[in-house]
Amino acid sequence: MPAMTKHAAGTVSWVDLMAWDLTKAQDFYGALFGWTFQEGSKENGHYTMAHKGSSPVAALMPRPSDAPFPPIWNTYFAVESVDRSVARLKELGGAVMMEPMDVMDAGRMAFCADNTGAPFGFWQPNQFAGSGLVNEPGAMAWHEAKTRDGAKAVAFYKDLFGMTADKMPDDRMQYWVLKKDGGETAGVMQFDEKTPAEVPAHWMVTFAVANTDEAAATVTAKGGKVIMQPFDSPYGRIAIVADPGGAAFGVITLAQPA
């Protein structure tokens, strides 16, 4: 797939990690995805860009020691106007965690939560569009919100981003695929009754890999944890894993690389 120079409004354009330890995170993700890193300065909070080849694909930053949340991957949706999106989000019952702010000349952002509590960001690009690759090994491939009220979250995102939603015809789980302009962009999964009560609503990113089983083995070898062993799906072979700091994410060998 050619390099991405623009992400359509209402689709995920970027992910970054609140890392448990910035140096150890670079070692882990470098081994797993073949990323190289451009570490940020103290002035920009040590915001460290991760590249696959010459393309930016994610970023890492140190989690503040007093943060009320664990290490986590954050998901950002491209929007035409952060300020308009935040205003609409408030009308729909979402919460603003970080008000709109300019990030130098890169773009404008805000960080929010949906009406079921799952946090995510808005990104209005200026000089920085977002991930330069998608659906390639080492780059993001899928995103899904995990929540206790799937129907409520689906209605929220449909209204916020002008999406449509298809409910999967599987009685074993409550899952919706969100579409923007006909293209599948993200999913919403409702927690089942086995999900521990302390697990909060959240967004999870899945990265493409060349071999899911090898990636899961690397996660374990580098001190991470395999939460869900590799399994086959119509989309490809998937595993759910966590880094040594506990941040969860998926890996997938795409059935038909885009």
C-alpha positions in Angstrom: 0.0 0.0 0.0 1.4 3.5 -0.8 2.1 5.9 1.9 -0.9 7.6 3.5 -0.9 11.4 3.1 -4.4 12.0 4.3 -6.9 10.3 6.6 -10.6 10.9 5.9 -12.5 12.7 8.6 -14.2 10.2 10.9 -11.5 7.6 10.5 -8.6 6.8 12.9 -5.5 8.6 11.9 -3.1 8.1 14.8 -2.3 6.1 17.9 0.2 6.7 20.7 1.2 4.9 23.8 1.4 6.2 27.4 4.3 3.9 28.2 5.3 2.4 31.5 9.0 3.1 30.7 10.0 4.9 27.5 13.4 3.1 27.0 12.0 -0.3 27.7 9.0 0.4 25.5 11.3 1.2 22.6 13.1 -2.0 23.1 9.9 -4.1 23.2 8.1 -2.5 20.2 11.3 -2.3 18.2 11.8 -6.0 18.6 8.1 -6.7 17.9 7.4 -4.4 14.9 10.8 -3.4 13.6 10.2 0.2 14.6 12.9 2.8 14.8 12.5 5.8 17.0 13.0 9.5 17.0 13.0 10.6 20.6 11.4 13.9 21.5 12.8 16.6 23.7 12.0 17.4 27.3 10.1 20.5 25.9 7.6 18.2 24.1 7.3 15.7 26.9 9.7 13.2 25.3 7.1 12.5 22.7 8.9 9.8 20.7 7.9 9.1 17.1 8.0 5.5 15.9 8.7 4.8 12.2 8.4 1.7 10.0 10.9 2.4 7.3 10.6 6.1 6.6 6.9 6.4 7.6 5.6 7.5 11.0 3.3 4.8 12.4 2.8 5.6 16.1 4.3 7.4 19.0 5.4 6.6 22.6 5.5 8.9 25.6 6.2 8.4 29.2 3.2 7.9 31.4 3.2 10.5 34.3 4.0 8.7 37.6 0.9 10.2 39.2 -1.4 9.4 36.3 -4.8 8.0 37.4 -4.8 5.5 34.5 -2.6 2.6 33.6 -0.3 2.4 30.5 -2.6 2.5 27.5 -2.7 2.9 23.7 -4.7 6.0 22.7 -6.7 6.3 19.5 -7.2 9.5 17.5 -9.9 10.2 14.9 -9.2 12.7 12.1 -11.6 15.6 12.0 -12.0 18.8 10.0 -12.5 20.9 13.1 -11.6 19.8 16.6 -13.7 22.6 18.1 -16.9 21.7 16.3 -16.3 18.0 17.1 -15.9 18.7 20.8 -19.1 20.8 20.8 -21.0 18.0 19.1 -19.5 15.4 21.5 -20.8 17.4 24.5 -24.3 17.5 23.0 -24.2 13.7 22.6 -23.2 13.1 26.2 -19.5 12.7 25.8 -16.9 14.1 28.2 -14.0 16.4 27.5 -10.8 15.3 29.3 -8.4 17.7 27.5 -9.8 20.8 25.8 -8.8 21.7 22.2 -5.2 22.8 21.9 -2.7 23.4 19.2 0.3 21.1 18.9 2.8 23.6 17.5 2.2 23.6 13.7 1.5 19.8 13.5 -2.2 20.1 14.2 -4.9 20.7 16.8 -6.2 18.1 19.2 -8.5 17.3 22.0 -9.0 14.2 24.2 -12.4 13.0 25.2 -14.5 10.1 26.2 -17.6 8.7 24.6 -21.0 8.4 26.4 -20.0 5.0 27.8 -16.6 6.2 29.1 -14.2 5.0 26.4 -11.5 7.6 25.9 -10.3 8.7 22.5 -8.8 11.8 20.8 -9.6 14.1 17.9 -6.9 15.2 15.5 -7.2 18.1 13.1 -4.2 17.9 10.9 -2.1 20.8 9.8 1.5 19.8 9.0 1.1 16.2 10.4 -1.6 14.0 8.8 -1.1 11.0 11.0 0.2 7.5 10.3 2.0 7.2 7.0 1.1 3.5 6.7 -1.9 1.4 7.4 -2.6 -2.3 6.9 1.1 -3.1 6.5 3.2 -5.1 9.0 4.2 -2.8 11.8 1.3 -0.3 11.1 -2.2 0.0 12.6 -4.8 -2.2 10.9 -8.0 -2.1 13.0 -9.6 -0.2 16.0 -12.4 -1.2 18.3 -14.2 0.3 21.3 -14.9 -2.2 24.1 -17.7 -1.1 26.3 -20.5 -2.3 28.6 -23.2 -0.7 26.4 -22.5 -1.4 22.8 -25.8 0.0 21.3 -25.4 3.3 23.2 -21.8 3.7 22.0 -22.7 2.8 18.4 -25.4 5.5 18.4 -22.9 8.0 19.7 -20.3 7.3 17.0 -22.9 7.2 14.2 -24.1 10.7 15.1 -20.6 12.1 15.9 -18.9 11.0 12.7 -21.8 10.4 10.3 -21.2 6.7 10.3 -23.4 3.7 9.6 -23.2 0.5 11.6 -23.7 -3.2 10.9 -24.4 -5.6 13.7 -22.6 -8.9 13.4 -25.0 -11.9 13.2 -23.2 -13.8 15.9 -25.2 -14.5 19.0 -22.1 -15.4 21.0 -21.0 -11.8 21.1 -22.4 -8.3 20.6 -20.3 -6.7 17.9 -20.9 -3.8 15.4 -18.8 -2.7 12.5 -18.7 1.1 12.0 -18.6 2.3 8.4 -17.7 5.7 7.0 -18.7 6.4 3.4 -19.2 2.6 3.0 -15.7 1.6 4.2 -15.2 -0.4 7.4 -13.4 1.9 9.8 -13.7 0.5 13.4 -15.7 -1.8 15.6 -17.6 -1.7 18.8 -17.7 -4.7 21.1 -19.8 -5.1 24.1 -18.2 -6.7 27.1 -19.7 -10.1 28.0 -20.7 -11.1 31.6 -17.3 -12.7 32.1 -15.5 -9.4 31.8 -14.2 -8.3 35.2 -16.1 -5.4 36.6 -12.9 -3.3 37.0 -12.1 -3.3 33.3 -13.0 0.1 32.0 -14.5 1.0 28.6 -11.6 1.6 26.2 -10.4 1.7 22.6 -8.0 -1.0 21.4 -5.6 -0.8 18.4 -4.7 -3.9 16.4 -1.4 -3.8 14.4 -0.7 -5.8 11.3 2.2 -8.3 11.5 3.7 -10.7 9.0 3.1 -13.7 11.3 0.8 -13.6 14.3 2.2 -16.7 16.0 5.8 -15.4 15.7 4.6 -12.0 17.0 2.9 -13.6 20.0 6.1 -15.5 20.8 8.1 -12.3 20.6 5.7 -10.6 23.0 6.3 -13.4 25.5 10.1 -13.4 25.0 10.3 -9.7 25.6 8.3 -9.7 28.8 4.8 -9.1 27.6 1.8 -11.3 27.9 -0.5 -13.1 25.5 -4.1 -12.4 26.6 -5.8 -14.4 23.9 -3.8 -17.0 21.9 -3.7 -16.7 18.1 -7.0 -17.6 16.4 -8.3 -17.5 12.9 -11.0 -15.0 11.8 -12.5 -14.0 8.4 -10.2 -11.0 8.5 -7.0 -12.9 9.3 -5.1 -14.5 12.2 -5.4 -12.5 15.4 -3.9 -12.5 18.9 -4.6 -10.1 21.8 -1.5 -9.2 23.8 -0.1 -6.7 26.3 3.2 -5.1 26.6 5.3 -5.4 29.8 3.6 -2.3 31.2 0.2 -3.9 30.7 -1.1 -1.9 27.7 -3.2 -4.2 25.6 -3.3 -4.3 21.8 -4.0 -6.8 19.0 -1.8 -8.2 16.3 -3.2 -9.6 13.0 -1.8 -11.3 9.9 -4.3 -9.9 7.4 -6.0 -12.5 5.3 -5.8 -10.3 2.2 -3.3 -7.5 2.7 -4.8 -4.2 1.4 
